[in-house]
Amino acid sequence: MNEIVAVFVAIFVLIGGIVAYGLISTSMGYEEDENQNYIPDRIERMFGKDPSAKKEKVQSKKQKKVSK
């Protein structure tokens, strides 16, 4: 039972650390975060996600709404 609690605490600390790093680094200008999800774009690219693709989808949805 203690192992399960330790795993949950470790996961929480890792995710919290990434979010804290994202907030601090983007607010100070060290990193970019195009899609404003508190995960720096450099980390998203390391895991195979393309942050600019999300931004393009949002822009295309806005353009469709405007053209209607």
N, C-alpha and C positions, 0 to 999 in steps of 0.2 A: 504494500500500500504506500509506503514511504517513497518507493521508486517512482510510482505514478505521479505523486505530488511533485517530486523533484523534476520529472520530465516536463510537467505543465509549467512549473516555475521557470525552467530553462527556456522553454518556447516563448513564454511571455516576455522574459528579459531580452531574448534575441529580437523579437518583433518590436518591442518597445525601443530597443537600442537603434534599430534601423529607422524607425519613425523619428526618434529624437535626433539622430544624425541628419536625417533629411530636413527636418525643420531648421536646425541650426545652420547647416551648410547652405541651404537655399536662401535663408534670410540674410546670411552674411555675404552671399554672392559667390561662394566657392563652387557650387554645383548648380545645374539647371534642372528644373522640373516643369516641363512643358504642360503636362496634363494635370498638374496640381493634385497629385495623389500622395504626397509626402514621401515618395520613394524617388531618390535622385535618378535621372535618366541613365547615368553611367551604370548603376546597379541593375536597372531594367535591361540594358543592352547585354550585360554579362549573363543574364538568365534567358536571353533570346527574345525578349519583348522589345517591340519597336514603339517608343513613346510618341513618335511623330505620326504614326498610323492612327492612333486614337484621336489625335488633334484634327487630322484630316477628316475623319468620320464625323466629328462634331461640326466642323465647318460645312461639310456637305449637307448635313441634316438642316443646318440653319439656312443654307442657300435654297433648299427645297421648300422650306416653310415660307421664305420670302417670295419665291417665284409663284406660289399658289395664290 
